[in-house]
Amino acid sequence: MNQKVRRRLLEAGLTGPEMDLGIDAHDRADGRESYSEFEWLRGAYMLRTLRGVPILGEEAQLAVDREGVERLNALHTRLLTHAGRMDAWHVPSIQEWLVQSGVPGQMAYQHTGYLINRAPMERNKPVPLPADIRASIPQLPLREYDHFIVCFSGGKDSLAMLLWLLQELRKEGIPWDRVELWHHLVDGAPGSVSVMDWRSTEGYVRQVAGSLGLPAYFSWREGGFIREMNRQEEATAPVTFESPEGTVTVGGLGPAGTRGKFPQVSADLSVRWCSPYLKIMVAGMALTNSPRFRGKKVALLTGERRQESSARARYADCEPHRSDGNVRTAHQIRPILDWPERDVWGIIRSWGFIPHPAYWVGFGRCSCQTCIFLGDSEWALLRKLDPDRVDMLSELERGTGLTIHRTQSIPERAGRSSPEILPHTRTLARIACNPYTLPVRVNPSGWVLPPGAYRDTPGPT
């Protein structure tokens, strides 16, 4: 064995039995592995991480035990871990490292392209500030805030924001008992039929909060998305929210109105009604109607990033929340607004958190499962992985006589793409499309990027 290669393996963290597996993987590599095989190996790693958990079933066990997976995956895991530690995704250095690790030149070239496609250089650069950015107000020192409300969707950005906050509080010696997670259930009360959101999200949020010893409070508009969409000459439904004192229901006394159609694919919240009516207004009502925040200084943290859209590029770092006033001081803070995606995955990796299952089935964003912004490829993928959900949305389109897209129905859009379904994807989809009860943390040394990392998936703007 070339000593240079052995040294490189040691630098990557392969020792003892892992070194032997890595060397064997190098010897076996003959350039035949395809892009899909690398995707398969990454999924196999996730399955192996959760090996033995009953929900995975026989299919997962067979997938994990596939001949050669563990040997090849030992190398694959180290490659991704090594690449993730780099300050930038640099093509020559990654390719050189692969070649010196014993990977044939053509295979190294293909794998370098695979990594760079996942993390194009422009995705790791700060976004230039637009000229018409909204004015920010001075943020108070963290120690002066009595409460930190983390609006936690379960996606990568809200997770990175939460971990950043905990790190900063730890640095300043501020107890974490000021922190709480808030999650808005867009389909209504816990246990409601899932129409829009991932079934795994509620459980994932609870698992993340529990792993950090933090409380998670859920809120929702009664009847959720369906009731609001089907509203006919009636008031918008009340809001219910959890708190340390119990569950509270408020509102529902507004003017009667009719909706009868899906939210529009637009940055204009007056027509994209799902965001304000099921999330933004719900949070505002929960904050305004909670006596424990009266006379307090509250920081409400949200995880938008300028990279996500031209609209979000104009957001302010810190601004008064709609509930700010004489009763309470309430600031909306966006601490990762200027972060590139690389930094988001970097902090998640450093804490060893397993990303939301949506990323493991290939979604680049974790908003609603059937978000109105989904593209043709996402609808096609969902039609294969969760056909009942897609059929439900298609029936809603037919019932309203209006489509989510302005000119095409869901079946038409799904028919325009034919994504490849890899052996592990259906198993991971079962995790994503069912209540989540699995672990959410692993040893950071074994953490790898999910398939959805750096992937362009349409989402809220």
N, C-alpha and C positions, 0 to 999 in steps of 0.2 A: 504494500500500500504506500503510495506517495506520501512522504512526511508532510509536505505542504498541505495536502488534502486533510490529513489527520489533524494538523494544527488548526485548520479552518473549522473542522468539526468541533474541536474543543472550544474554539472561540464562540461557536454558535450554541454551546451548552450541552453538547452530546458527550456523555461519559459512560464508561462501563457498558452495561447491556444496551443502553441507548446508542452508544458509539457503534456497537456491533450491528444493531439494526440499521443504523444510518449507512454504514459501509455496505451492508447487504443491499440496501435500497439503491445505493449508487451503482453497485455491480449489476443490479437487475434493470436499471434504467437503460432503455435501448432506443429512446426517441419515439416509441410508438404511442406513449401516453398523449391523449388529446386534451383540449381545453375542458371537455366534458369530464374526463377522468379526474382532472384536478378539482373540478367542482364536486365530483363524487367523493373524493378523498376528504375534502373539507367537511362535507356532510357526515361522512363516516366518523370523523373526529368528534363531531357534536353528539352523534349517537353513542360513541364509545364513552364520552364524558358522562352520559346519563345511563350507562349500561346497568341493567339489573332493575331499572325502574319499571314496575308492572305495565304502565300505560304504553310502553313501547311495543310489547308483544313479540310474536314470533318473527314477523318480518324484519324488525329492527335487529333481533339477535342474528338472523341470517346475514343481514347486511354487515354487521360488525365483524362477523366471523369469515367474511369473504377472504379467500386465499390472497395473501400478500398485502392486504389493506394496512395492517398494523406496521409492517416493515416500511412500505412506501410512505405511510402517513407520518412516521417518525421524522423522515426528511422534510416532508411538506410542512409540518408544524414548525420545524426549526427555521425553514426558509421564511415563512410569514412572520415569525417572531423576530427574526433578525431584521427583516425589512421594516417592521413596525418600529424598531428602535432608532432608525435613521432619522436625521434631522429633516431630510427631504427625500422624496422618491427619485433617486438618481439612477438613470438607466445604465450607464457604464459600470457603476460600482455593484449594482445588483447582478448584472450579467456576469461580471468577473467573478463575483463570489460564487455564483452557481457553477460556473465552469470549473473553478478551483476546488469546488466541493465534489467534483466527479461527475457532474451532469453533462451529457453530450452537448456539443455546441448548439445544434439545431433546437434541442429541447430547452436549453437555457434561453435561447432567443425567444422561443414561444412563451416560456414562463415569464420572462421579463415583460413581454408585451401584455401578458395576463395581469401582472401586478400594476403596470403603468395604466392600463385601461381602467383598473379599479381606482386608481389615484392619480388622475392627470394633474400635471403640475399646477394648472390654473385653479384646481380645487383646493390647493394648499397654500394659496397666496391670499393676503388680505384683500378685501373688496374695496376699491376706491370709494371714498365717500361722495355721494351725489351732492349737487349744489343745493338742492331743496330739502335737505335733511331736517327733520323736526327738531326744534330746540329742546335741549335737555335741561333739567334742573339739578342743582347739586345733590348728590347722594349723601345721606348721613353716614358717619362712621358706623360700621356694623354693630359696634357695642351699644349704640344708642337705640337700636330697634328692639322692641319688646317681643315681636313675633316675626317669624319668617315663614310665609306661606309659599310653598313650592308648587306651582301648577304642573302636575306631573302626568304627562300623557302615557308614559311608559316607553316613549321613543328615545332614540340616542341623544338628542339634544337636551331634553328635559333631564335625562339621567346624568349627562355630563354637567349640566348646570347644578344639579343637586350635589354631586361629588365635589365640584368646585367650592360650593358654599360650605360644605362640611370641612374641607381642607382649610379654608380661610378662617372659619370659626375655631378650628383646632389651633391654628397658628397664634390666634389672639387670646386663646384661653377662654373662649365663650362657650358655655354649655350648649349641647345640642337639644336641650329640652325646650328651646325656643322655636324649633323647627317642626313643621308638620307638612305632610303631603296632601294636596287636594287633587281629586280626579273627578271629572264630570262624565257621567254615564249617559251617552247620547241616546241610547235606546230606552231609557227610563230606569225604574227602580232595579236594584240587584235581582237577578233571576228572570228579568224580562226576556222575551224572545229577541235574539240578536238579529237585527236587520242591517245595521250599518257597521257597528264596531266589531273588532276581533273578539271572539269568545274568550280568548286567552288573556285579554288585557287586564280585566279586573283582578284575576288571580296573580298575574305577574306583578301588578302594582302592589298588592298585599305582600307578596314574597319579598320584593325589594325593600319595602318599608320595614317588614319584620326583621330582615337580615341586618338592618342598621339600627334597630331599636327605636324606630320613629313611628308616630301615629299616622295613619292614612284615613282621611275623611272623604266620603263620596257624596256627590250631589247630583241632582237630576231634575229635569222638568217632567212632571207627571205625564205618563203616556209616551214620553220620549219623542223621537223623530216622527213616528207614524201618526201620533195624535196631532202634532203640529202641522204636518203636511196635509192631513185630511180635515183640518179645521174648516167648518162650514158655519158661518154666522154665529160664532161663539168666541169667547175670550181665550187668549193664550193661557195654557194650563198653569197651575201653581208650581212653585219650585220647592223641592224638599232637599234639605242638607243635613248631614251628620255633624255633630259637635261633641265635645267632652260632656256636655250636659244632656245629650240625647238627640233625637231626630226632630227637626223643626220643619213645618210647612208654611210657606208664605206666598202671597200674591194670588193670581187667578181672578182678579176683579177688574181687569182692564176692559177696554171697549171690545165689542164683538167684531169679528172679521172673518174673512174667508181666504184660504191659501190655495189648497187643491193642486199644487204642483211641486216638483222637486226644486231644491235650491239651484240657482244658476251658476255656471262655471264662470266666475267673475271675481275680481278683487273688490267689487262694490258690495259691501255687507248688507245693503238694503235689499239686494236680490239674492245674494248668497246667504240666506237666512239661517242656515244650520250653525254657523260659527257664532253669531251673536245670540240667537235664541236658546241654543243648547249648551253653550260654553261661557261666553263672555258675560252675558246678563245673569247667568246662573251664579257665577263667581261673585259678581257684584251684589246680588241679593243676599247671598250667604254672608258676605263680609258686612254689609250694611245692617243685617238683622241679627248679628251676633253680639250680645251685650259684652262679652269678654274683650272686645276690641275697643270699647268706648274709652276715650282718654288715653289710648295707647298709640305707639308709633309702630306701624305695620309695614313690612316690606313684602310685596307680592312679586315673586320672581317668575318670569316666563322665559322660554328658551328659544326665541326667534334668533335667526342669524341672517346677516346681510346677504350671504351667499345664496340664500334660498330663492330670492326673487327681487325684482327691482322695487316692488312695493316695500318689502321688509328692509331693503337697503336704506330706506328713508326714516326708519324708526329712530326714536330717541333712546339713549342709554337708560335714562331715568326720567320719569314724568309723573305728575300727580295721577293717582288712580281715580276712577270715577267716584269712589266713596270717600275721597279725601275732603276734609273740611273742618268745621269747628268741633265735631264730635270725635274725630280721630285724625291722625296723620297717616296717610296711606300712599306709599310710593310704589309704582310699578317699575321694577328694575329688570333690565335685560343684560345679565352679566356676561353672556357669551356671544353677544351681538356681532363682534368682530372676529370671532374664531373661524379659522378654516376647518374643514371637515377632519383633516388629519389630527388636529388637537382634540376634537371630540372623541375620536376613537382612542387617542392616546391616553386620556384620563380614564376612560372606561377600562382599557387594558390594564392600567396600573393598579386599579382596584379589583380586577379579576371578575367583573360582572358579565354574565352571559347576556347578550342583547336580546331584546324582545323577539319572540319566535317569527315575527313577520320578516325580519332580516334574514333568517335562516332559510326561508322559502324563496328568497330572491328580491324582496321589496326593498327599495332604497330609502323609503320613508315609512314611518309608523303613524299614520293618521287613522282614519277609519278604514276597515277592510274594503268596503265598497264605496270609497270616497268618490265624490262626483268628479274629481280631477283625474281619475285613473285613465291611463292610455289604453290603446288597443291590446298591447302585449299583456298588460296586467289583467284585463278582463278575460283574455284567452287563457292565461294561467289559472285564474280563479275558476273558470268554467271546468277545468280539468281537476282541480284540487278540491273545490267546494261547490259542486254543481247545484246543490239544493239552494244555497244562498243566491247564486246567480239567477236561478229560476224564480226565486222569490222577488228579486228586484225587477226582473223582466216582466213579471205579472203586475207589479205595481206600475210599471210604465204603461202597460196595456190598459190598466184600470183607470189611470188618469187621462189617457189619451195623449200624453206628452212624454217625450224621452228626456233623459238626463242630458245627453248631448243634443245640441240644437237641431241636428239633421239626421242622426243615426241612432238606432236602438242598441241596447246592450248586445243582443245576439249578432247584430250586424257588425258591431265593433270587434267582438270576440272572434268573429269569423275571419277577420283580416290578418290574424297572426296565428302561428302554430308553434308555441314554445316547446322546447325539448324537456321532457320530464325525466329527471335522473332517478336512479334506483332509490336514493334516500329521501327524495323530495316528498313523496306521498306520506312517509312516516312523520317527517317534520311538519307537514301540513296538518296531520292529525293533532299534533301538539298545539299548533297555532290556532286551530279551529275548534278547540275544546277548552274547558276550564283548566287553567294552568296551576299545577301543584308541584312542579319540579324545582330543583335547586336553581338559584340565580347567580351563584358565585363559584369560581374555580380558582385554582392556583394561577396567579398571573403568568407564571413561566410557561404554562400550557395553553394560554389564551390565543385564539386566532380570530382574524377578521371573518365576519359572516359573509355569505355570498352577496348580500344586498349592499355591502359597504361600497361607497363611491359610485353607486349605480343611480342613474337619473330616473327617478320615479315621480310622476306628476303629483302635486299635493297642493294644499292651501297656499295662497300667495299672500 
